[in-house]
């Protein structure tokens, strides 16, 4: 059973490669162990969205642009979500789409124009 959590937007921690106020928007899918867990996630969608934001905001821009950072985010979120579900567990978290606000001043002119 798969549940969509659409468009979670949050400020993340600034780092060397980011602007002073980096943001990320993400669309997530959760694979859960039962139909009851899927229904519970939809019923508690605002709580699940808040939890996803709280986990994501602990990451820096430099961490979240790396594959290892995305993997750590997904695993941390899977554990946190599973811990609060009453009717099952989250087996997997999938990032369907991720958008990061970049600092254009750190890009070369040729990268911006291309």
WOGIWO-V557460 format. One record per residue. N is the residue number from 0. RES is the residue in one small letter. PHI is phi in radians with two decimals (NA if undefined). Layout:
BEGIN
((N	RES	PHI) (N	RES	PHI))
END
This chain:
BEGIN
((0	x	NA) (1	x	-2.17) (2	x	-2.15) (3	x	-1.65) (4	x	-2.09) (5	x	-1.50) (6	x	0.84) (7	x	-1.62) (8	x	-2.09) (9	x	-2.72) (10	x	-1.40) (11	x	-1.94) (12	x	-1.21) (13	x	-1.21) (14	x	-2.62) (15	x	-0.98) (16	x	-1.57) (17	x	-2.01) (18	x	-1.31) (19	x	-1.30) (20	x	-2.40) (21	x	-1.23) (22	x	-2.24) (23	x	-2.42) (24	x	-2.14) (25	x	-2.49) (26	x	-1.98) (27	x	-2.09) (28	x	-2.07) (29	x	-2.07) (30	x	-1.62) (31	x	-2.02) (32	x	-1.44) (33	x	-2.68) (34	x	-1.13) (35	x	-1.12) (36	x	-1.15) (37	x	-1.10) (38	x	-1.11) (39	x	-1.07) (40	x	-1.09) (41	x	-1.17) (42	x	-1.14) (43	x	-1.90) (44	x	-1.00) (45	x	-1.11) (46	x	-1.16) (47	x	-1.16) (48	x	-1.09) (49	x	-1.06) (50	x	-1.09) (51	x	-1.07) (52	x	-1.11) (53	x	-1.11) (54	x	-1.21) (55	x	-1.12) (56	x	-1.23) (57	x	-1.42) (58	x	-1.65) (59	x	-1.56) (60	x	-1.00) (61	x	-1.08) (62	x	-1.24) (63	x	-1.30) (64	x	-1.41) (65	x	-1.58) (66	x	-1.03) (67	x	-1.15) (68	x	-1.21) (69	x	-1.11) (70	x	-1.10) (71	x	-1.13) (72	x	-1.07) (73	x	-1.09) (74	x	-1.19) (75	x	-1.09) (76	x	-1.18) (77	x	-1.03) (78	x	-1.14) (79	x	-1.12) (80	x	-1.13) (81	x	-1.07) (82	x	-1.16) (83	x	-1.75) (84	x	-1.29) (85	x	-1.63) (86	x	-2.18) (87	x	2.31) (88	x	-2.33) (89	x	-1.58) (90	x	-1.46) (91	x	-2.58) (92	x	-2.09) (93	x	-2.09) (94	x	-1.59) (95	x	-1.43) (96	x	-2.65) (97	x	-2.43) (98	x	-2.14) (99	x	-2.06) (100	x	-1.38) (101	x	-1.80) (102	x	-1.70) (103	x	-1.12) (104	x	-1.17) (105	x	-1.60) (106	x	-1.68) (107	x	-1.33) (108	x	-1.02) (109	x	-1.13) (110	x	-1.23) (111	x	-1.23) (112	x	-1.32) (113	x	-1.54))
END
